[in-house]
Amino acid sequence: MAIVVIAFLGAIGIYSQVETKRLPNTAKDPAYAQQTTTDLRANADIFGVVRILGTGFIPSESIGIYVETSFASLPEPMRLGQWNVIADSSGNFEARWFMTDKTLLYSVTAIGAVSGKTAIAGFGGSEILLGSAADLCQCRNGPAEAPEPCTGTNWVNGNLNGSQAHYLEGESVPYRLAMTGLTVGPTHTVTIEYDTTKDGHHAIDYLTSFDRTETDASPCDGTLNCDPLVHEHFTIPIDANVTMGHDGIPGTADDITQVPGVFTMFNGTILSVSAYTVTGTYMGNSETRLTITFTNTDPNAVLAWGGHIATRADWGVGNSAVAISGAPYHMRLIDLDGSGGNQDRSLQSNAVTYPGRIEIIKDAQPDTAQTFLFTAVGPGATGNFTLDDDGDNTNTYSNAQMFTNLTNFGNGHEVTVTESADIAPYSLSQIVCTSDPGGGGGTNNNTISIPLRQVVITLEEGEFVTCTFINGRPTAAELWLGGRIMDANGMPIRGITVQMYRVSTGETSTSNSSTFGYYVFRGLTAGETYVVNVASRQFRFDPPSQMVTIVDNISDLNFVAIKK
């Protein structure tokens, strides 16, 4: 997007009239100027040198510069200056023009010969008009698949859509107001306004710091005489209309905690911020307005803040701006020192996403400190993790893994979660998935496979999916241990006493070998260690005892008898 910046440096100007076709005139056609001018700054002193700075053109292209003025007696504007400049390698240019009469209204137009990009800015009229200008910009942080920093030309004073920006519900859009030509000494005021609700759906519900979400945001970029390291803060006041929550009653369960934030002023000091003024009602359409009073130490000053995108977590499902079509997120400059406002910056709903969430839970039955290994593969949810289910969740690992702020939805963006092989005595028996309607709902369209030990999750916008992997182990009544008593030739020996000793409790039990030499112990406890001994007056055994830990049924704990 092309940008033209105008500053008056001082000198003596001359007129040079050129008869060419008429160009759009900002003084007579402000609607056209608003549409085509992406930035406008003016800095006046007692002289008349005009410094013209342009950005956003094609590198090395020729740019036509045209300066015009209008008289009441003339049917068309008078051309006072016309020349060409060449953009640098970044698509920027600088030019100068001299004027003699600062009481006239002027316009300058820059047209790229190759790109066709056009930027128009007006200046003049009086010392006050020359010195008082403001430009409201918002951050174009790029699409979700190719994010960009809030620096340089990504500060734009136009509207944004999903191909230019991406924000999540609950995040904050950075805004800045670049002011030029301010008189140093007296106080100044700026009034801003934002759309709070549209048809009862909440849009920008309150203000926060400019760098709350985009921590690299640099409001000084592209402005005049602005040092990013020199600034002052003023705490943003709490808005009681917000903190009362959806029911509008303070002290109830739906009350909202407003994220703390500050206004940041570069080259100035904020003295006060007015109370909030709401026009309309939260049940329908409403706008919220406030006024900032400040002093400045330089003719150029920048004010920066953030607009919090209302979230259904605060206002309830169906009450956030994601439910609004079009461009519901509006921030406006109403006026600077009582004039020069009516700048409106909007963000389309397709640039705002309500993120999804996936939670994986381990449920071991009964509880155990045994660890279970998992692998997740998918956008925003990739990696290995370990869970256990020790009952009070005090072991090294949690019993749940959370993947938040997921923004890739639908087919082609599945997340696959797989549990590793069974760890005896536990075995995977179930995978149960649910969709939390508190997150906006979803169709719970997940594919579960016990043989593959995995679930494939197809997430939808605003969907909270919880999948529980349930692992059980055999009960005591199901576990048994047995074997045969045989001689060296494999012939069974009956009537041999077999004794089993439970190590943890000292409990003992006995069994005798059957006609076919078999013995068995039932009702054993999984995970317990047992010592099995055999004894006979006629035979000795090598070894006479064996130690085992029960993780499953055992049928071949055999003993070989040797004749004494």
Secondary structure, 3 states (H helix, E strand, C coil): CCEEEEEECCCCCCCCCCCCCCCCCCCCCHHHHHHHCCCCCCCCCCCCEEEEEEECCCCCCEEEEEEEECCCCCCCCEEEEEEEEECCCCCCEEEEEECCCCCCEEEEEEEECCCCCEEEEEEECCHHHHHCEEEEEEECCCCCCCCCCCCHHHEECCCECCCCCCEECCCEEEEEEEEECCCCCCCEEEEEEEEEEECCEECEEEEECCCCCCCCCCCCCCCCCCCCCCCEEEECCCCHHHHCCCCCCCCCCCCCCCCCCEEEEECEEEEEECCCEEEECCCCCEEEEEEEEEEECCCCEEEEEEEEECCHHHHCCCCEHHHCCCCCEEEEEEEECCECCCEEEEECHHHEECCEEEEEEEEEECCEEEEEEEEEECCCCCEEEEEEECCCCCCCCCCEEEEEEECCCCCCCCEEEEECCCCCCCEEEEEEEEEEHHHCCCCCCEEEECCCCEEEECCCCCCEEEEEEEEECCCHHHCEEEEEEEECCCCECCCCEEEEEECCCCCEEEEECCCCCEEEEECCCCCCEEEEEEECCCEEECCCEEEEECCCCECCCCEEEEEC
